[in-house]
Amino acid sequence: MRVATIASSSSVDSPRADVARATMRVRARPGEAVAIDLRADAALAVALARCDEGVVHACATDDDVALVSTRDGARRTGAVDALARVFARHGADVASAAVGRTWDGVALSGGAGARGCALVAFGDAGAAAREREVVVTLTTHARAGERTRTRSRARASGCHLVEAPACEATPRAGTATWALADGDAAASLAVNENCDPDVRADLDEALAAIVREASEDEATRAAARAMLVGGAVRAPVTNGRARMGTWQGLYLCEHGARGEHARDVLAVCDAREATARTTIVVSAGKRGLRDITDDVTAAIRDAHRPGTIGTLHCFCEHTSASLVVGPSDPTFATRFEDALNDIVPESWNDEFFRHTAEGPDDMPAHVKSTIVGAHKTVPVDADGTLSPLNGQRLYLCEHRNVGGFNSGLARRVTLTLQCD
């Protein structure tokens, strides 16, 4: 496996200077990890050069590719190989959906930032290379003050609950992106349960078990765990403070074997006031996937102003459910559910899980939620459509046998529309 480069790109200008939109075309074959340089696109390069800070969102439009956070090219290549082995029996579309077709990051002065974005292609390694499309939305701020750098103490390897850094100057309602500020490939950020420390210990062991047989090299396994979880979290904010679910908190996961150390986390808030914020309630009576694309589209339809582009941020307020972008293939929901049950078996309750008092499906649900992710950001076109969902759908993944037991058998998803 080799690291490929961007073959070509094209861009579409935004009506507003502080929001740039580009469609980048990346040539890759299955098994390749492609580093995406946003400055390879002329419009993005100009926006990055003149910004003080900003937030970046990318969304892959193909069913067999994922987007990941990393800077380390050598470890990235090995980690992709390891994850391909983890999902080998489940199909390229399942692998890419689990790892994630959407990516959130930050951009700092002059185009610098935290970890970069890389495209990962899954599937038959012998297949020919072809172009894939990645839709990139860059929102830049021409002034300082929206960024906060927080140094968190990571006591050792493992998953740690940390305080989500507040943003200093923000609109009343918006979104914030928390991203790791260095290029270490062996750490990640996630959202999950903020109470029982056994959840964090169990999660760390589960992530190790998922990739244990995928590589003989521990550094590669650590990079694969970090790639699977992700290097950034985006969540709704109100007056600069995170607006998560009651039992949710920010996790800093250290996947490498190291002692106590410091880790910098950047918090960058989108300077725009939300065009609209609403919450939809989804019935979650049993385990499985529910297509919520039409519900989400209907909820924002009247709020979108024609001619404006931006993003729609979707955030699930629960620790045993998640959101995933996947194909409209009617078999996908069953195959994705089967894959998660295979990768995170309930037999681990008898082997090493400590957090077992709430039933055999509970701790596996926390692990699945962390892997798949509580949040997804989708680009919004000038006509109000969710453009990359052409042929793809947004699903709520219910990981409990009976979801939302203490909340009316329902799950809440907060939608934040930001368009200019």
LOTI-100747 format. One record per residue: residue in three letters; z, x, y of N, C-alpha, C in turn. Coordinates in steps of 0.05 Angstrom, whole numbers, padded with zeros to 5 digits, always signed. Atoms other than C-alpha are relative to their C-alpha. Last residue first. Layout:
% residues N
alaZXYZXYZXY...
END
This chain:
% residues 420
asp+00008-00004-00028+00087-00486+00648-00030+00001+00002cys+00028-00002-00006+00118-00511+00582-00004+00004+00030gln+00002-00016-00024+00187-00506+00551-00029+00006+00005leu+00028-00004-00009+00204-00560+00500+00000+00016+00026thr+00001-00009-00028+00272-00555+00467-00029+00007+00007leu+00027-00008-00009+00281-00595+00403+00002+00007+00030thr+00003-00001-00029+00350-00600+00370-00027+00011+00007val+00018-00022-00009+00348-00619+00296-00004-00002+00030arg+00008+00000-00028+00406-00660+00268-00018+00024+00006arg+00000-00027-00012+00414-00672+00193-00012-00003+00028ala+00022-00006-00019+00432-00738+00160+00004+00028+00011leu+00023-00007+00017+00474-00764+00102-00024+00006+00017gly+00016+00023+00005+00521-00796+00154-00025+00005-00017ser+00013+00008-00025+00549-00731+00181-00020-00022-00006asn-00020+00007-00021+00602-00709+00131-00013-00009+00026phe-00021+00017+00012+00556-00710+00070+00020-00010+00021gly-00013+00014-00022+00496-00684+00110+00023-00018-00008gly-00002-00014-00025+00456-00668+00048+00014-00017+00021val-00002+00022-00019+00470-00693-00021+00005+00012+00027asn+00008+00023+00017+00447-00642-00073+00001-00026+00016arg-00022+00012+00015+00451-00591-00017-00010-00022-00017his-00008-00017+00022+00393-00546+00005+00024-00011-00016glu-00027+00007+00006+00356-00595+00051+00009+00015-00026cys-00008-00006+00027+00295-00561+00078+00029-00007-00004leu-00029-00004+00002+00267-00594+00140+00006+00005-00029tyr-00017+00013+00019+00192-00583+00141+00029+00005+00005leu-00028-00008-00005+00141-00567+00195+00018-00016-00018arg-00020+00020-00007+00069-00574+00171+00027+00013+00005gln-00027-00007+00008+00007-00532+00166+00019-00021+00010gly-00001-00005+00029-00066-00553+00166+00026+00010-00010asn+00025+00010+00010-00069-00545+00242-00001+00007-00030leu-00006+00018+00023+00004-00529+00253-00025-00015-00009pro+00001-00014+00026-00017-00469+00294+00006-00018-00024ser+00026-00011+00009-00035-00514+00353+00001+00013-00027leu-00013-00023+00011+00026-00559+00363-00022+00016-00015thr+00000-00003+00029-00013-00607+00406+00015+00025-00008gly-00025+00009+00012+00007-00623+00478+00001+00003-00030asp+00002+00029+00005-00064-00620+00508+00025-00011-00014ala+00002+00014-00026-00050-00552+00540-00002-00030-00004asp+00025-00003-00015-00027-00523+00473+00000-00018+00025val+00010+00026-00009+00045-00518+00447-00025+00005+00017pro+00015+00001-00025+00065-00456+00407-00010-00028+00006val+00028+00006+00005+00117-00467+00352-00014-00001+00027thr+00013+00004-00026+00187-00437+00349-00030-00003-00004lys+00029-00007+00000+00227-00444+00285-00010-00006+00028his+00016+00006-00024+00303-00445+00275-00029+00009-00004ala-00007+00025-00013+00355-00450+00221-00018-00007+00022gly-00005+00000-00028+00324-00396+00177+00006-00027+00012val+00022+00016-00011+00292-00391+00108+00003-00002+00031ile+00026-00012+00006+00337-00334+00084-00023-00015+00014thr+00003-00026-00014+00400-00357+00118-00027+00013-00004ser+00003+00005-00028+00391-00429+00096-00003+00025+00016lys+00028+00010-00005+00379-00407+00025-00004-00005+00029val+00018-00023+00003+00444-00366+00025-00029-00008+00006his-00004-00018-00023+00485-00424+00053-00019+00024-00001ala+00013+00012-00023+00454-00471+00002+00004+00017+00025pro+00029-00005+00001+00473-00424-00055-00015-00012+00024met+00006-00027-00008+00544-00429-00029-00029+00008-00003asp-00006-00006-00027+00544-00505-00032-00006+00029+00009asp+00024-00002-00016+00506-00524-00095+00006+00010+00028pro+00018-00021+00009+00563-00509-00143-00025+00003+00017gly+00020+00007+00020+00613-00552-00105-00019+00023-00006glu+00015+00023-00009+00655-00548-00042-00022-00008-00019ala-00016+00024+00001+00709-00503-00071-00016-00025+00007thr+00009+00019+00020+00661-00448-00090+00013-00027+00001his+00001+00025-00015+00663-00396-00034-00011-00022-00019arg-00028+00008-00005+00682-00337-00078+00002-00027+00013phe-00007+00016-00023+00613-00324-00109+00030-00007+00002phe-00013-00015-00022+00610-00267-00160+00006-00017+00025glu+00002-00029+00001+00588-00288-00229+00014+00014+00022asp-00017-00010+00022+00607-00360-00242+00001+00030-00001asn-00027+00010-00004+00581-00386-00175+00019+00011-00021trp-00016-00020-00015+00522-00339-00185+00028-00010+00007ser-00016-00016+00018+00498-00388-00238+00016+00022+00014glu-00028+00010-00001+00476-00433-00181+00018+00015-00020pro-00009+00019+00021+00413-00391-00177+00029-00008+00004val-00029+00003-00006+00386-00361-00111+00012-00020-00020ile-00009-00025-00014+00316-00334-00127+00030-00001+00005asp+00003-00023+00018+00301-00388-00179+00011+00025+00012asn-00020+00003+00022+00329-00445-00138-00001+00023-00020leu-00027-00005-00011+00291-00420-00077+00021-00002-00022ala-00002-00029-00005+00226-00416-00117+00028+00007+00010asp-00004-00014+00026+00235-00487-00145+00004+00030+00004glu-00027+00006+00010+00244-00515-00075+00006+00015-00026phe-00019-00014-00018+00182-00480-00050+00029-00004-00009arg+00001-00028+00007+00141-00504-00110+00019+00017+00017thr-00013-00004+00026+00164-00576-00100+00000+00030-00008ala-00029+00007-00002+00149-00577-00026+00014+00006-00026phe-00015-00021-00012+00082-00540-00035+00030-00006+00000thr-00017-00014+00020+00051-00587-00086+00019+00020+00013pro-00021+00018+00010+00025-00636-00033+00018+00013-00021asp+00004+00003+00029-00012-00579+00002+00023-00017-00012ser-00001+00029+00005+00003-00590+00077-00005-00006-00030pro+00025+00014+00002+00019-00515+00082+00004-00030-00005gly+00014-00004+00025+00086-00488+00105-00025-00017-00001val+00028+00008-00005+00129-00478+00167-00015+00007-00026val+00021-00017+00009+00203-00478+00148-00027-00011+00008leu+00026+00009-00008+00268-00506+00176-00021+00021-00009ser+00016-00019-00014+00337-00499+00145-00027-00013+00008ala+00027+00011-00002+00395-00536+00113-00015+00020+00018ser+00010+00002+00028+00463-00512+00088-00027-00015+00000thr+00000-00026+00014+00490-00485+00154-00009-00001-00029his-00015+00001+00025+00472-00544+00199-00002+00027-00015glu-00028-00005-00007+00448-00552+00271+00019+00001-00024cys-00016+00016+00019+00374-00544+00255+00029+00007+00004phe-00025-00013+00010+00338-00515+00316+00015-00020-00017cys-00014+00019+00017+00266-00529+00337+00024+00014-00013his-00020-00013+00017+00236-00491+00396+00015-00022-00015leu-00020+00019+00009+00172-00519+00425+00019+00014-00019thr-00011+00000+00027+00132-00468+00463+00018-00024-00004gly-00027-00011+00004+00088-00461+00524+00008-00001-00029ile-00004-00012+00027+00024-00489+00553+00028+00011-00001thr-00020-00022+00001+00012-00536+00612+00002+00009-00029gly+00009-00024-00013-00052-00576+00624+00020+00023+00000pro+00027-00009+00007-00022-00644+00609-00008+00025+00016arg+00018+00004-00023+00053-00647+00622-00028+00010-00007his+00019-00022-00006+00092-00655+00557-00018-00008+00023ala-00012-00019-00018+00151-00704+00559-00020+00022+00008asp-00001+00010-00028+00114-00764+00531+00011+00020+00020arg+00026+00008-00011+00094-00729+00467+00001-00008+00029ile+00007-00015-00024+00159-00692+00454-00025-00010+00014ala-00024-00003-00017+00193-00738+00403-00006+00014+00027ala-00005+00024-00014+00127-00760+00373+00023+00003+00020thr+00022+00004-00020+00108-00689+00355+00005-00025+00016val-00003-00020-00022+00176-00676+00323-00022-00005+00021asp-00024+00007-00015+00174-00740+00281+00003+00018+00024asp+00006+00023-00016+00102-00726+00260+00024-00009+00017thr+00020-00006-00021+00119-00656+00237-00006-00023+00018ile-00009+00012-00025+00183-00676+00200-00020+00005+00023asp+00020-00006-00021+00158-00664+00129+00008-00015+00025arg+00009+00023-00014+00220-00667+00085-00019+00008+00022leu+00013-00002-00026+00236-00614+00034-00009-00027+00011gly+00029-00001-00001+00286-00619-00023-00010+00003+00028arg+00012-00027-00004+00358-00637-00040-00030-00001+00000lys+00001-00016+00024+00381-00709-00030-00014+00027+00005gly-00016+00011+00022+00402-00759+00023+00000+00017-00026ala-00002-00022+00019+00378-00719+00082+00016-00008-00025ser-00014+00008+00024+00354-00770+00133-00001+00023-00021val+00017+00001+00024+00331-00733+00195+00017-00009-00023val-00018+00002+00023+00362-00743+00264-00017-00006-00024ile+00008+00020+00020+00322-00720+00324+00019+00002-00024thr-00010-00004+00027+00353-00686+00384-00011-00022-00018thr-00008+00024+00015+00322-00680+00452+00008+00008-00027arg-00017-00006+00023+00309-00629+00506+00008-00026-00013ala-00014+00022+00012+00252-00632+00556+00018+00011-00023thr+00015+00023-00008+00215-00587+00604+00013-00025-00011ala+00013+00014+00022+00271-00537+00593-00016-00024+00012glu-00015+00024+00008+00287-00499+00656-00016-00014-00021arg+00010+00026-00007+00249-00433+00655+00020-00022-00008ala-00009+00008-00027+00285-00366+00656-00009-00028+00008asp+00025+00009-00014+00279-00357+00581+00009-00012+00027cys+00005+00028-00004+00344-00323+00563-00026-00005+00014val+00019+00006-00021+00347-00253+00536-00005-00030+00001ala+00003+00029-00004+00407-00230+00495-00018-00004+00024leu+00011+00009-00025+00402-00159+00468+00000-00031+00001val+00014+00026+00003+00447-00137+00411-00009-00008+00028asp+00007+00014-00025+00470-00064+00408-00017-00025-00006arg+00027+00012+00001+00504-00041+00344-00005-00015+00025ala+00007+00019-00021+00564+00005+00340-00028-00010-00003his+00019-00010-00020+00592+00039+00278-00005-00022+00021glu-00002+00015-00025+00643+00033+00222-00019+00013+00021gly-00026+00008-00009+00618+00063+00158+00000-00014+00026arg-00010-00017-00022+00550+00064+00127+00027-00010+00008ala-00026-00011+00007+00514+00038+00065+00009+00018+00022gly-00001-00027+00010+00455-00002+00092+00029+00008-00006his+00009-00002+00028+00449-00077+00096+00001+00028-00011glu+00006-00028+00004+00488-00091+00160-00006+00005-00030cys-00001-00009+00028+00485-00165+00175-00009+00029-00001leu+00013-00026+00000+00503-00189+00245+00004+00011-00028tyr-00007-00021+00019+00517-00263+00239-00016+00026+00007leu+00020-00022+00002+00517-00313+00296+00010+00021-00019gly-00006-00025-00015+00558-00376+00285-00021+00020-00004gln+00019-00022+00000+00549-00448+00262+00010+00024+00017trp-00008-00020+00019+00603-00498+00242-00018+00025-00001thr-00029-00004+00000+00598-00544+00302+00009+00023-00017gly-00016+00020+00013+00523-00536+00310+00029+00008-00002met+00005+00002+00029+00494-00489+00361+00016-00023-00011arg-00005+00028+00007+00488-00491+00437-00007-00004-00030ala+00014+00010+00023+00494-00418+00457+00009-00029-00006arg-00016-00001+00024+00520-00408+00527-00015-00012-00023gly-00002-00028+00009+00477-00390+00588+00015+00003-00027asn-00014-00016-00020+00488-00457+00624+00006+00028-00011thr-00007+00017-00023+00466-00494+00561+00018+00017+00019val-00023-00007-00016+00431-00453+00508+00004-00021+00022pro-00003+00014-00026+00386-00472+00450+00024+00011+00015ala-00016+00024+00002+00376-00418+00396+00001-00014+00028arg+00004+00015-00025+00332-00359+00380+00014-00027-00003val-00008+00028+00001+00355-00308+00329-00006-00013+00027ala-00006+00015-00025+00325-00239+00319+00007-00029-00007gly-00013-00016-00020+00316-00184+00267+00007-00014+00026gly+00012-00001-00027+00300-00225+00206+00016+00015+00020val-00017+00015-00018+00333-00247+00140-00012-00002+00028leu-00002+00027+00010+00278-00225+00091+00017-00018+00019met+00025+00013-00005+00262-00163+00131+00001-00030-00008ala+00002+00005-00029+00335-00142+00132-00026-00015+00007arg-00019+00020-00007+00340-00151+00057-00001-00007+00030ala+00011+00026+00010+00275-00113+00046+00020-00022+00007ala+00021+00008-00018+00300-00055+00090-00012-00027-00008ala-00014+00007-00024+00364-00050+00049-00021-00011+00021arg-00013+00026+00005+00323-00050-00015+00014-00010+00025thr+00021+00020+00001+00280+00006+00012+00011-00028-00004ala+00009+00003-00028+00341+00047+00031-00022-00021+00002glu-00019+00017-00014+00369+00034-00039-00008-00004+00029asp-00010-00015-00023+00307+00061-00075+00018-00018+00017glu-00021-00018+00009+00296+00034-00145+00013+00015+00023ser+00005-00028-00007+00259-00027-00119+00023+00018-00010ala+00026-00002-00013+00251-00101-00135-00007+00029+00008glu+00020-00010+00019+00307-00105-00186-00027+00005+00012arg-00010-00022+00016+00363-00109-00135-00021+00011-00019val+00019-00022+00001+00324-00150-00085+00007+00022-00018ile+00027+00010-00001+00358-00218-00094-00020+00023-00003ala+00010+00008+00027+00423-00187-00117-00029-00009+00000ala+00004-00024+00016+00434-00150-00051-00011-00007-00028leu+00023-00013-00010+00422-00214-00012-00006+00026-00016ala+00024+00014+00008+00471-00250-00056-00025+00013+00009glu+00005-00006+00028+00525-00197-00047-00025-00015-00010asp+00008-00028+00002+00520-00201+00029-00006+00007-00030leu+00027-00004-00010+00520-00276+00028-00010+00029-00004asp+00018+00010+00021+00582-00279-00016-00029+00004+00009ala-00001-00019+00022+00620-00235+00033-00019-00008-00022arg+00013-00025-00008+00597-00276+00092+00000+00021-00022val+00028+00006-00002+00615-00342+00059-00015+00026+00007asp+00012-00003+00027+00682-00313+00038-00030-00006+00000pro+00012-00027+00003+00698-00305+00112-00012+00005-00028asp-00011-00014+00023+00707-00381+00117-00013+00028-00003cys-00029+00004+00006+00696-00408+00188+00009+00019-00023asn-00017-00016-00017+00631-00393+00225+00030-00001-00007glu-00027+00012-00002+00579-00415+00174+00020+00018+00015asn-00012+00014+00022+00508-00391+00187+00029-00007+00006val-00019+00021-00007+00459-00362+00237+00011-00013-00025ala+00003+00026+00012+00424-00296+00225+00020-00020+00011leu-00016+00021-00014+00413-00226+00253-00006-00027-00013ser+00013+00025-00007+00389-00166+00213+00019-00018+00015ala-00018+00020-00011+00404-00093+00197-00016-00025+00007ala-00020+00010+00019+00373-00039+00154+00020-00018+00011ala+00012+00020+00017+00307-00024+00190+00020-00013-00019asp-00011-00002+00026+00341+00011+00248-00010-00022-00018gly+00020+00002+00021+00293+00006+00306+00011+00004-00028asp+00010-00026+00010+00343-00010+00360-00019-00004-00023ala+00012-00017-00021+00361-00068+00406-00010+00027-00010leu-00011-00027+00003+00373-00122+00354-00015+00019+00017ala+00015-00019+00016+00351-00188+00382+00014+00026-00002trp-00017-00023+00006+00384-00250+00410-00014+00018-00019thr+00006-00016+00024+00335-00299+00440+00019+00023-00001ala-00006-00028-00002+00359-00353+00488-00009+00013-00026thr-00003-00014+00025+00333-00423+00500+00007+00029+00006gly+00022-00017+00007+00337-00473+00557+00004+00012-00028ala+00007+00004+00028+00383-00522+00592-00025+00017-00006arg-00020+00016+00013+00420-00510+00657-00005-00003-00030pro+00001+00028-00007+00375-00453+00677+00021-00016-00015thr+00017+00017+00016+00399-00382+00665-00002-00028+00012ala+00012+00018-00020+00431-00323+00700-00021-00017-00014glu-00014-00001-00026+00481-00281+00660-00012-00021+00020cys+00020-00010-00019+00462-00296+00588+00012-00004+00028ala+00009+00020-00020+00520-00302+00539-00021+00013+00019pro-00002-00009-00028+00525-00256+00479-00011-00022+00019ala+00027+00001-00012+00533-00294+00413+00002+00007+00029glu+00003+00019-00022+00602-00272+00388-00029+00001+00010val-00002-00012-00026+00598-00237+00321-00003-00021+00021leu+00001+00021-00021+00610-00259+00249+00005+00013+00027his-00022+00003-00019+00597-00200+00203-00006-00022+00020cys+00008+00020-00020+00553-00193+00141+00025-00006+00017gly-00009+00027+00006+00563-00128+00101-00010-00019+00023ser+00022+00016+00011+00561-00053+00113+00011-00028-00007ala+00011-00014+00024+00619-00028+00154-00025-00016-00008arg-00022-00015+00012+00660-00048+00216-00010+00016-00024ala+00006+00007+00028+00599-00069+00256+00019+00018-00017arg-00011-00018+00020+00626-00067+00326-00006-00010-00027ser-00018+00012+00020+00581-00104+00374+00009+00021-00020arg-00005-00018+00022+00552-00074+00437+00020-00012-00019thr-00027+00001+00011+00524-00128+00482+00003+00020-00023arg-00002-00018+00023+00463-00121+00526+00029+00001-00009thr-00027-00010+00005+00451-00181+00571-00001+00018-00024arg-00005-00015+00025+00384-00199+00601+00029+00009-00001glu-00001+00018+00022+00368-00255+00650+00009+00014-00026gly-00023+00018-00001+00387-00215+00712+00002-00019-00024ala-00021-00007+00019+00325-00176+00729+00021-00022+00001arg-00025-00008-00013+00264-00205+00763+00021+00006-00022ala+00005-00021-00019+00191-00215+00746+00025+00010+00014his-00016+00004-00023+00207-00254+00683-00004+00023+00019thr-00012-00023-00014+00156-00257+00628+00015-00009+00025thr-00011+00010-00025+00139-00311+00577+00015+00022+00014leu-00017-00019-00014+00093-00285+00523+00009-00013+00026thr-00008+00011-00026+00061-00333+00473+00021+00019+00012val-00022-00012-00014+00024-00301+00414+00005-00013+00027val-00002+00011-00028-00020-00338+00365+00025+00011+00013val-00028+00003-00009-00034-00295+00303+00000-00009+00029glu-00006+00007-00028-00100-00302+00268+00030-00002+00004arg-00020+00022-00002-00119-00267+00203+00005-00004+00030glu-00014+00004-00025-00182-00225+00191+00020-00024-00002arg+00013+00019-00018-00201-00205+00121+00017-00004+00025ala-00013+00004-00026-00188-00149+00072-00015-00021+00015ala+00012-00015-00023-00215-00157+00001+00016-00006+00026ala+00017+00016-00017-00170-00180-00056-00010+00016+00024gly+00028-00009+00002-00143-00129-00105-00019-00015+00018ala+00004-00026-00013-00071-00137-00083-00029+00010-00001asp+00012-00019+00019-00073-00211-00102-00007+00026+00015gly+00022+00009+00017-00028-00248-00053-00010+00022-00019phe-00007+00003+00028+00017-00232+00006-00025-00008-00016ala+00018+00016+00016-00001-00205+00075+00008+00000-00029val-00001-00006+00028+00053-00180+00122-00018-00019-00015leu+00011+00021+00018+00042-00180+00197+00000+00010-00028ala+00020-00009+00020+00087-00135+00238-00009-00024-00016cys+00009+00020+00019+00125-00150+00302-00020+00012-00019gly+00027+00011-00003+00163-00097+00340-00006-00021-00021arg+00019-00005+00022+00237-00085+00342-00026-00014+00005ala-00015-00005+00024+00270-00086+00410-00020+00005-00022gly-00014+00023+00012+00228-00080+00471+00017+00008-00023ala-00019-00009+00021+00186-00035+00516+00014-00025-00011gly+00010+00005+00027+00127-00066+00551+00018+00010-00022gly+00022-00018+00007+00139-00036+00620-00010-00004-00028ser+00016-00011-00021+00207-00069+00629-00021+00019-00011leu-00014-00011-00023+00232-00106+00568-00019+00014+00019ala+00016-00021-00013+00201-00153+00517+00015+00009+00025val-00004-00003-00029+00242-00195+00469-00019+00022+00010gly-00009-00027-00009+00227-00223+00400+00004+00001+00030asp-00010+00000-00027+00214-00287+00360+00010+00028+00007trp-00015-00024-00007+00170-00291+00298+00009-00002+00029thr-00005-00001-00029+00138-00349+00261+00019+00023+00006arg+00025-00002-00014+00105-00348+00192+00003+00001+00030gly+00002+00012-00026+00171-00333+00157-00027+00005+00013val-00004-00023-00018+00196-00294+00097-00003-00009+00029ala-00028-00008+00002+00203-00360+00059+00006+00023+00019ala-00017+00020-00013+00137-00388+00084+00029+00008+00000ser+00003-00003-00029+00100-00323+00068+00017-00021+00014ala-00012-00025-00010+00128-00321-00003-00002+00002+00030val-00029+00002+00002+00113-00395-00017+00014+00025+00012asp-00009+00019-00021+00042-00389+00008+00030-00004+00000ala+00000-00013-00026+00031-00325-00033+00009-00019+00022gly+00023+00004-00017+00052-00357-00098+00003+00011+00027his-00001+00025-00015+00117-00366-00137-00023-00005+00019arg+00005+00023+00017+00118-00316-00193-00004-00026+00015ala+00025-00004+00016+00111-00253-00150-00007-00025-00016phe+00015+00026+00000+00163-00276-00099-00024+00000-00018val-00019+00022+00001+00214-00220-00111-00014-00027-00003arg-00011+00003+00028+00159-00171-00128+00019-00023-00002ala+00022+00011+00017+00123-00184-00062+00009-00003-00029leu+00000+00029-00003+00190-00174-00028-00023-00013-00015ala-00023+00012+00013+00196-00104-00056+00000-00030+00002asp+00005-00002+00029+00125-00084-00036+00023-00013-00015val+00020+00021+00006+00138-00110+00035-00005+00000-00030ala-00014+00026+00000+00202-00068+00037-00019-00023-00006gly-00016+00003+00024+00165-00005+00016+00013-00027-00002thr+00018+00001+00022+00114-00013+00072+00014-00004-00027arg+00013+00026-00001+00166-00029+00124-00018-00003-00024arg-00018+00019+00014+00207+00032+00103-00012-00028+00000ala-00003-00008+00028+00149+00078+00120+00017-00020-00015gly+00023+00005+00016+00130+00041+00184+00003+00006-00029asp+00002-00022+00019+00199+00037+00215-00023-00005-00019arg+00014-00022-00013+00193-00010+00274-00007+00022-00019thr-00005-00028+00009+00211-00076+00243-00015+00020+00017ser-00009-00019-00020+00213-00151+00254+00005+00027-00012val-00026-00012+00004+00171-00194+00207+00007+00018+00023leu-00006-00017-00022+00112-00242+00209+00029+00010-00001ala-00025+00004-00014+00086-00274+00146+00002+00020+00023val-00011-00023-00016+00017-00282+00115+00027-00008+00012asp-00009-00022+00018-00011-00325+00058+00010+00024+00016asp-00020+00008+00019-00019-00394+00091+00012+00024-00016asp+00009+00000+00027-00056-00370+00153+00023-00004-00020thr+00013+00025+00007-00039-00390+00224-00010-00002-00029ala+00023-00005+00017+00012-00337+00240-00012-00026-00009cys+00002+00019+00022+00059-00353+00298-00026+00006-00015ala+00025-00002+00014+00084-00305+00351+00001-00019-00024his+00001+00016+00024+00137-00314+00405-00027+00004-00013val+00026+00000+00013+00156-00264+00458+00002-00018-00025val-00003+00007+00029+00212-00268+00508-00028-00003-00011gly+00012+00025+00009+00214-00233+00575+00006-00006-00029glu-00009+00008+00026+00237-00175+00617-00013-00026-00008asp-00026-00013+00002+00221-00137+00680+00011-00006-00028cys-00024+00016+00004+00148-00156+00674+00025+00017+00000arg-00012+00008-00026+00089-00120+00706+00026-00016-00003ala-00003-00022-00019+00065-00079+00647+00014-00008+00025leu-00022-00017+00008+00078-00134+00596+00005+00022+00021ala-00025+00015-00004+00035-00185+00633+00024+00018-00007val-00005+00003-00028-00023-00135+00639+00027-00013+00005ala-00007-00027-00010-00018-00115+00565+00006-00002+00030leu-00028-00006+00007-00015-00188+00544+00008+00027+00012ala-00016+00018-00016-00081-00204+00580+00030+00006-00005ala+00001-00006-00029-00116-00142+00553+00019-00017+00016asp+00014+00023-00013-00095-00151+00480+00002+00005+00030ala+00029-00002+00008-00079-00084+00446-00016-00023+00012arg+00015-00012-00022-00014-00085+00487-00029+00004-00008leu+00007+00021-00019+00016-00134+00437-00017+00011+00022asp-00005-00010-00026+00014-00079+00384-00009-00021+00021ile+00014+00014-00022+00019-00112+00317+00009+00011+00027ala-00015-00001-00025+00038-00067+00259-00016-00012+00022val+00016-00006-00023+00003-00091+00196+00017+00000+00025ala-00018+00006-00022+00038-00088+00129-00014+00009+00025glu-00001-00017-00024-00013-00090+00072+00021-00010+00020gly-00015-00024+00005-00002-00118+00003+00001+00018+00023pro-00026+00004+00013-00056-00171+00009+00013+00027-00007arg+00003+00009+00028-00112-00147+00055+00028-00004-00012ala-00019-00010+00020-00109-00141+00130-00008-00011-00027arg+00014-00004+00026-00152-00149+00193+00020+00012-00020val-00011-00023+00014-00112-00177+00252-00014+00002-00028arg+00012+00000+00026-00141-00224+00303+00006+00026-00014met+00006-00027+00009-00097-00237+00363-00010-00001-00029thr+00005+00002+00029-00098-00305+00396-00009+00028-00009ala+00022-00015+00012-00067-00296+00465-00002-00007-00030arg+00006+00009+00027-00023-00337+00511-00024+00015-00010ala+00025-00010+00010+00010-00312+00575-00003-00008-00029val+00003+00008+00028+00065-00349+00612-00028+00009-00008asp-00023-00009+00016+00090-00318+00677-00001-00009-00029ala-00001-00029+00004+00023-00320+00712+00022+00009-00018arg-00022-00012-00016+00016-00396+00703+00002+00030-00007pro+00002+00009-00028-00049-00430+00681+00021+00012+00018ser-00018+00022-00006-00047-00385+00619-00005-00010+00029asp-00018-00002-00022-00105-00340+00601+00016-00026+00003val+00004+00024-00017-00135-00342+00531+00020+00001+00023ser-00022+00013-00014-00141-00277+00493-00009-00024+00016ser+00011+00015-00023-00182-00239+00442+00023-00016+00012ser-00017+00021-00011-00165-00186+00391-00015-00014+00022ser+00010+00010-00025-00196-00135+00344+00018-00022+00011ala+00028-00004-00001-00182-00093+00283-00012-00009+00027ile+00014+00023-00010-00108-00086+00289-00029+00006+00003thr-00001+00002-00029-00082-00029+00246-00016-00025+00008ala+00026+00003-00012-00063-00023+00173+00003-00002+00030val-00004+00015-00025-00001+00006+00141-00027-00001+00014arg+00002-00016-00024-00017+00026+00069+00006-00018+00025met+00000+00017-00024+00000+00000+00000+00000+00018+00025
END
